[in-house]
Amino acid sequence: MSEQVYYSIRHSSSSMRQGLYGFLLSMMLLDAGCDGTPSDVVASKTPAVVSTPGRITLSAEESSRVGLVVQPVARSDFRTHRDFPAIVQPNQRNMAEITTLVRGRVVEVYADLGQEVKANAPLAILYSSELGLAQSAYLKAKAKLHVAEQAFSRAQFLLQEQVIGEAEAQRRQAELLSAQAEANESHDRLKLLGMNDEEFRRLERSRQIRSVVPIVAPFGGRIIGRKLTRGEVVETTENLFVIADLSEVWVLANIPEKDIPFVHSVHASGGAQVDVRINAYPKEVFKGTITYVGDVLDPITRTMQLRIELPNQDGRLKPEMFSTIRLFSESQPDRLAVPEAALQRDQGRTFVFVQRSANEYEMREVHIGESNGTLTSILGGLNEGEPVVTHGAFVLKSELLKKPV
């Protein structure tokens, strides 16, 4: 092989190695660029300077670009709140579970689910042989009583005329007392089966037995339950209808033991009005009134029942709807508080940024208390009137904690 050919091959190998090194270097730079986070890119555009540990300097232009907002720390009346799950229920004072007082067969059904009914409106008709037998027994007892009264009256007259003896008069008196007891017993039996005074007068006047049992609405409301069909034989233990007046509903919640002070602070201060949020209407807040606070705790769940009454004239609130009630604590006067957006957290620390000069901000670790979702109380680390970054603090945190790749 000549020197010229050898030199050409060697020069070509050297060029290939240089090209390979260049390709590998380009791939390494591309890979490093892909690993860079958006915060690095933003930071590269923000000429922030960490002057001393815990402090960061930002020019006026950059502060305006990231939208920094600084507000002095102030004292105010601070209140926290708690949200508790609840459920909508019918007003138990305006609800009735209708049963029958006598066993019978369903002849007619007039009411259906969701129907509005008025007071004393007919809901169903039952036929009961038991009621007929009870009416027959009552008529027999009344007839027997009438005979006993006449016999006792004659006995008293005959006793005065000395036609009969004292023993016979006493026997007829005993028969009268027995007939009176039977008549009273049959009368009470019919009352237990649901007969009213008007029905008694009709029965005594006409002497006609009616085995029909009407089921009527005790008050006006909506049928929210129906458990009978035509031709069915129903017992006295069965609920035939459930009627409820839903113009006002209850909201029931179970309050954990540790949160009971929220209930007593609201109820004792006269602020019985509470906010109720219905899951079906997330953009609306309903105002309810606390009408019952449980006196004992459930021994299993360690919760206390709370009842709130809520007007429902438009009927939008349905029983069994899920809801949330919000209770506020007692006001804590003269308490330092900052907006939630001002607080930053890192490695178990909570801190804010305090403006030291026009362009310099200092990280200040603080001891925080309770939060109400908008403000958080400050227990230590800040003084009243100090300027704190309330918007854009996350940008300062990113610049302060940024580490080189």
KOLDREN-408836 format. One record per residue: x, y, z of N, C-alpha, C in turn. Coordinates in pm, whole numbers, plus 50000, padded with zeros to 5 digits. Layout:
<pts>
XYZXYZXYZ
...
</pts>
This chain:
<pts>
500864987950000500005000050000500895012450000
500645021849914501475033949903501195043550015
502055052850039501875062650145500655071550118
500405074349990499255083049958497955076249992
497855063149961496615055849994496475054550144
497565051350215497505049950360497065062950427
497605074350377497235087250435495765090250412
495275086350293493855089050262492945081150353
493275068350376492435060150465492495065450607
493665069250655493805074450791493065087550807
493125096150706492405108950713490885106750716
490425096750640488975093750639488525088550774
489305079850837488935074550970488875085651072
489825094951066489835106151160488605114751141
488175116951015486975125050990485745118151043
485665104651029484495097351081484425098351232
485575097151300485575098251446485125112051490
485605122351420485185135851457483685137751437
483145132251328481705133051304480905125651409
481385113951453480705106151557480725113551689
481885119451723481975127251848481005139051844
480935145651729480005156951716478555152751733
478205140851675476825135851686476465132451830
477415125651901477165122252040477025134652127
477855144752101477765157152178476435164052154
475965163852030474655170051999473545162852071
473585149352074472545141652142472555144452292
473755145652352473835148752494473235162352524
473495172152441472945185552463471435185452445
470955177852343469505176952321468825170352438
469455159652492468865152752606468825161752730
469855169252749469875178652862468815189252845
468575193552722467535203452699466155198052725
465925184952693464615179052716464325177152863
465395175052944465195172953088464915185853162
465145197153100464925209853169463465212053201
463155216653318461785219053362461325232653316
459945234753310459455248153272459915258953365
460105255753492460555266053586461955270853552
462795261253496464145265453456464065275353340
463095272353249462975281253134462505294953179
461485294953268460995307753318462075315053396
462835307353477463875313653558464965319553470
465235312653354466275317953267465885331353207
464515333253197464055345953142463915356553248
463965352553377463765362053486465105365053552
465635376553529466955379653585466895382553733
466375372553812466315374253957467675371254018
467975378054125469255376454191469025373154337
469565361854384469515358554525470705365254591
470445376454653471545384354708472135377854833
471335375054931471775368555054470835356955081
471265347255162470385335855191469035340355247
467955335455184466615339055230466095351755170
466845358255083466385370555020466545369554869
465655376254798465685376054652465395390054601
466115393654496465945406954437465315405454301
464305413654276463575413154150463365427454103
463685430053976463535443653925462065447553919
461835460653906460465465553901459735460253778
460485459153663459855453953542459425439553559
460315431553619459985417353637458885415653741
458865423853847457795423153946456445426153883
456435435853793455185439153725454775428153628
455785421753563455455411453465454855399153531
455355394953646454825383053714453615386453799
453275399253811452065403253882452155402354032
453275406454090453405406254236452465416454299
451765412054405450885420954481451325420554627
451525432054685451995433054824450915440154906
450585434055022449605439955112450125439255255
449835449355337450275448855477449445438955558
450085432555654449385423255743448485431355836
447225426955847446255434355927445565425156027
444995431356127444195424056226442725425456193
441955414856221440515415156193439825404756280
438485404656272437695394356340437745381756254
438425371756307438675359556229437715348556271
437095341956171436185330756197436515319256103
436435307256155436625295356073435265288456054
435225279055966433985271755942434295257055918
433265249055932433345234755903432135231055817
432375222055723431305216655638431005202355681
429715199155692429285185955736428295180155636
428445167455601427465161255510426125159655579
425065160855501423695159855554422805153855447
421555151355486420595145355392419235151755416
418485153755308417165159755315416145149055352
415265152355447414225143155492412895150755500
411755143455491410465150255509410335155355652
409545165755667409235170955799408355160755871
408905154655978408195143856046406895148656110
406795161456141405555166656197404445167656093
404825167955966403855168955858403905156655768
404105145155828404155132755752403345122155826
402645113655751401815103255811401975090255733
402145079455807402125066055750400765059955779
399975058355675398575054455691398445039255689
397815034055792397535019755802396025017755814
395615005155817394215002055839394044995955978
392924999056041392654993956176391954980456173
391634975656054390924963056042391434955655918
391544942755929391994934555817390924934555708
391354935855582390374936455475390984934755338
390124934055238390534932655098390364945955027
391364949554946391344962354875390334961454761
389354970454762388334970854657388664981454552
389044993454597389375004354506390595011854560
391405017154467392535025754501392415038454420
392345049854488392135062654420393415071054409
394375069154499395565077754504396765070354446
397665077954387398885072254329400085080254376
401285074854350402525081454391402655095154327
403095104954407403315118454357402065126954349
400905121354381399655128954370399455138054489
398995150254461398635159554567397195156654611
396985155154742395655152354794395305162654901
394015164554921393535173555024393145165555149
392925172755257392525166255381391195158955363
391115146755417389915138255413389585133355273
390515134655180390295129355046390365114055049
389485106854978389535092154977390765086954904
391435077654967392635071754908392365057554857
391575049854933391285035954894390035031354970
389495020254925388325013954987388664999455016
388394995055140388584981155179387234974855211
387164961555189385994953955234386464944855346
385794946055463386214938555580385024931255642
385084917955641384044910155708384154911755859
385354914455907385544916456051384764928656100
384764939256020384004951156057382504948156057
382054940455958380634936855954380214928756074
381024919156115380704911156233380684919756359
381584929456368381614938256485380374947056490
379904951856375378684959856373377464951356411
377434939056363376344930156399376324927456549
377514925356607377584923056751377124935356828
377404947056775376984959356842375454960756840
374834957956725373384958756715372704948756808
373264936556818372694926556907372824931057053
373964936657087374164941157224373224952657258
372994961557163372054972557188370624967357206
370254957157125368904951557139368754944357273
369774936957310369744929957439369674939957553
370374950957540370344961157644368944967257654
368294969357541366944974957542365974965757615
366064952757588365204943057655365474942757805
366774943157841367134942757983366644955158056
366684966557990366194978858054364684978158079
363944973057980362494971957999362164961758108
362904950558110362654940358212362944945858352
363984953158365364324958858497363294969258539
362774976858442361754986758475360474979958523
360064969158456358874961958499359094955558636
360334950558657360624944058785360484953958900
360924966258880360794976158986359314979059016
358484979758910357054982258932356404970459004
356744958358961356144946459023356624944759166
357864948959192358364948059329357584957459421
357274969459370356474978659451355064973359476
354514965959376353184960159392353244946759465
354454943159505354684930659579354224918359500
354394919359366354064907959282355244898459274
356444903859272357664895759271358464899059394
359404890159421360244892059537361494900259507
362234903059614363474910859602364504903459518
364584890459526365564882559452365354883759302
364094883359258363804884559116364174898359064
363924908559141364294922159100365814923559088
366554917459180368014917959174368564910259053
367884899059021368334891258904368194899458776
367064906258761366854914358642367804926558640
368154931458755369144942458761370514937558715
370864925458754372134919658711372164917558560
371034913058503370964911458358371124924858287
370584935558345370734948858287372194953258287
372874951158400374284954958408375134947058309
374834934258292375574925958196375344930858054
374084934358021373774939357887374464952757862
374524961257963375224974057948376714971757922
377334962357991378744959457970379004954357828
378104945457778378274940257643378114951257539
377164960157562376964971157467378174980457467
378714983557583379904992157590381114985457523
381244972357545382364965157485382284965157333
381104962757278380934962857133381124976857075
380694986957151380895000857107382385004157099
383135000557203384575003257203385284995357094
384814983457066385404975356960385274982356825
384104987756797383914994956671384755007656665
384915014356778385765026256779387205022756747
387655011256799389015006756769389165003156621
388074999256559388124995956417387945008256328
387825019956390387825032256313386485038956293
385415034056353384125040456335384035053256417
383495063756358383335076356428381895078056474
381605089356539380275091656595379205092256487
379555097756374378585098556265378205084556217
379175075656208378885061956165378045054656269
378285057456396377455051156500376005055656489
375805068556465374435073556452373745067556330
374485066356222373915060256102373535045756127
374435038256197374165024056224372955022356315
372825030556418371695029256511370385033756445
370495043056351369275048056287368775038456179
369715033856093369305025655980369365010656009
370155006556106370354992456138370934984656021
371634991455933372264984955817373754983455840
374254971455818375674968355836376444972055709
377504979555728378374983355616379784978055643
380234969155557381554963055574382634970255494
382324981955442383274989755363384064998955455
385384998755439386275007055520386945017455430
386615030155441387295040455360388645044355423
389645045555337390965050655380391065064955328
391205074755419391215088855382392505095355426
392815106755364394025114355397393795122355525
394705121355622394515128955747394755143955730
395525147755629395775161955601396215162955455
396295175155407396715177355270398205175455253
398595169655140400015167355114400195159354987
401405153954972401765146154854401945131554893
401485122554806401665108154827403105104654790
403915101054889405305097354862405545082354883
404475075054919404595060554935403245053854917
403225042754841401995035154821402375020354815
401715012254899402084998154909400844989154909
399924991554817398754982854805398274982854661
397604971854624397024970354492395614964954507
394804966754404393414962354409393364946954420
392494942154507392324927854529393234922054636
394164929754682395104925054785394434925154923
394754915155004394304914655142395384920855229
395034931355303396014938655382395764936155529
396844936555606396784934555750396924947955821
396644947755948396704960056026398134964856050
399124956256025400524960056048401174966155924
400464966955814401054971755689400794986655671
401804993555615401645007555576401085008055435
399915014155420399275014755289399725026855209
399805038455275400225050755210401155058455303
401985066855241402785076555316402505090255255
402005099355337401675112855292402585122755364
403095132255289403975142355349403665155955289
403685165955374403595179855330405025184855313
405475185955187406865189255157407095204155138
406175212555184406405226955176407525231255269
407875222755362409025224955450409675211355475
410995210755462411715198255479412745199655590
413225188155635414305187655733415615184155664
416695189555717418055185755676418735180255800
419085167455798419665160755914421155158555892
421945162055992423395160255986423865154056116
424965146656109425605140756227426935147756249
427045154656361428225162856391429205154856477
430455153156433431455146156516431645153056651
432055145256747432195150356884433155162156891
434255161656815435245172256823434755185456764
433705185056682433195197156618431925202456682
431525196956795430305201556862430375216356901
431545221756940431585236256970431105245056856
431255240756731430755248856619429235250056625
428565239256666427105239356675426655248356788
427235246756905426805254457022427115269257006
428225272456939428555286656921427535293456831
427035286356730426045292156640424685292856708
424285281956772422945281156831422815290156953
423855290757036423775298557160423825313557133
424475317457024424605331756997423375337456928
422365329256907421165334156842421235333656691
422385330056635422515328856490422065315356442
420755312856450420225299656414420215297356264
420435307956185420465306356040421805300455996
421745289855916422965283455866422835281755715
423995280355650424025278355505423885263455475
423025260555379422825246755332423065246555182
423935237555139424225235754996423725222054953
422855221954853422295209554801423145205154682
423545192454682424405187554575423775189154438
422455188154430421785189554301421805203854249
422005213554337422045227754299423335233954354
424485230654294425775234754354426015249754356
425315257354272425565271754266424645279754358
423785273054433422835279954521423145276954667
422865286754752423005285254897421645287654959
421135277755033419845278755098420045282355246
419125290055300419185294155439418215285755521
418745278855622417935270555709418045274855854
417145269755937417095273256078417315260756162
418235261456257418465250256348417285249156444
416635237656445415475235456532415705224456634
416785216956620417055206456719418545203556723
419075203156843420465199256868420405187256962
421005176256920420945163856997421455165557139
420775158957233421175159357373422155148357410
422195137857329423105126657356423845123157228
424985116457243425785112257129425495097657097
425635094456970425535080556929426765073256984
426585062857066427755056357128428655049157029
428155046256909428955038956811429725048656722
429035058556664429685067856573430265080056642
429925082256770430395093956845430015106856775
428775107456728428275119356661426995124056728
426675136756706425465142956759424565147156643
423275144656656422365148056547421995162756552
421935168556433421555182556416420435183156313
419375190656345418245191756252418045206256211
417885208256081417685221456024416395221155942
415545231155961414315232255883414535241955767
414065237655650414335245155528413015247055452
412655259355415411425261355336411585255255197
410485249855146410525242955016409215245354942
408855258054926407585261354863407545257254717
408685257854648408685254154506408845239154484
409085231454591409155216954579410415211654514
411455219754503412685214854439413485205554528
413315206754658414075198354751413335185254772
413995174254739413385161154747413995153254864
413165145554934413715137055040414795127754986
415815125555069416985117155040418025124254954
417845137054924418895144454853420105146354944
421305145554888422525148154962422785163254969
423305167755082423555182055100424755183855194
425115196355214426215200155302425795212455381
426045212355510425765224055592427085230155637
427105243255649428315250455690428045257755822
428885254855921428795261156052430045269256079
429875281156136430995289956164431305289856313
432575291756343433005292356482432725306156540
432975307556669432865320656731433935329956675
433615342656666434555352456612435745354156706
436945354356645438175356656720438665370856689
438385380456775438725394356745440225396856750
440635407056674442025411956678443015400856649
442795393456540443675382356504444395385556373
445755383956373446525385856251446175374756152
445965378356025445615368555923446145373155788
446515363555704446985366355568446205357655471
446095361655344445425353355245446135339955225
445385329955186445965316655164447055317055058
446885325454955447855325854846449205331054889
449275337955005450555343155051451425332355113
450825321255157451575310755225452205301155125
453485298255148454215288555068454785277855160
454915265855107455365254555190456465247055119
457415242355198458525234455144459195226855257
459285213655242459975205055339459475207355482
458145207755496457575209155629457575223255683
458105232755609458115246655655456995254555588
456495264555657455515273855601456095287855611
456105294955500456765308055500456025317555407
456315330455424455795340955337456985349255290
456725358355197457755367455149457385381555193
458315387655269458115401155320458965410655236
458365421455192459075431355111459975439755202
461255439255174462225446755254462525460455193
462495461055058462705473754988461915472954858
462135482454771461355482954647461535470454563
462765464754563463055453354476463525441154553
463515441254686464065430054763462965423954852
462945410554854461935402954929462625392655016
462165391555139462775382455237461805371055269
462355358955266461555347355308461465347255460
460215346155512459995346455657459165334255696
459735325655779458995313955826457985318455932
456745313055923455665317356013455025305156078
454395307856190453625297556262452145300756241
451425291656175450045294456136449055287356227
447815292756228446725286756304445695280856210
444415283456239443335277856158443115285956031
442475279255934442165285555807440665284555783
440105294855718438685294355681438495293255530
439565289455458439485287955315439905300255238
439825311855301440245324455239441435330555312
441345331155445442405336555527442915325955623
444175327355664444785318555764445335327155875
445025323655998445515331456112447015329056132
447705339556176449145338956199449385339656350
450055329456403450325328856546451715334256580
452595334756483453935339756510454735341156382
455725350356384456605352356269456345365156193
455205371456214454875383856145454345394156244
454525406656208453995417556288452965425256207
452065431856276451035439456209451655450556125
451165451956002451615462555913452745458655820
453415447355841454505443255752453955439955614
454645444555507454165441955371454485427655328
453475420055289453625406055252453135404155109
453845395955034453435392754897452225383554903
451095388254850449865380254854449525374154719
450185378454613449975372654480451305372254408
451635360454354452915358754287454005353254377
453645349254500454665344154593455255331054543
454535323554462455075310954412456265313354319
456245324454243457375327754155458625330454238
458465337954349459615340554435460125327654498
459225318854537459635306054594460425297954491
459975297754367460665290154263462075295654239
462215308654238463535314654217464455312154337
463875312654457464685311154576465195296854592
464335287254558464695273254580465285266754455
465495274354350466025268754225467455264154248
467785252054193469145246354205469675244054064
470955245454042471505243253907471445228453869
471215225953739471125212253689472555206753674
</pts>
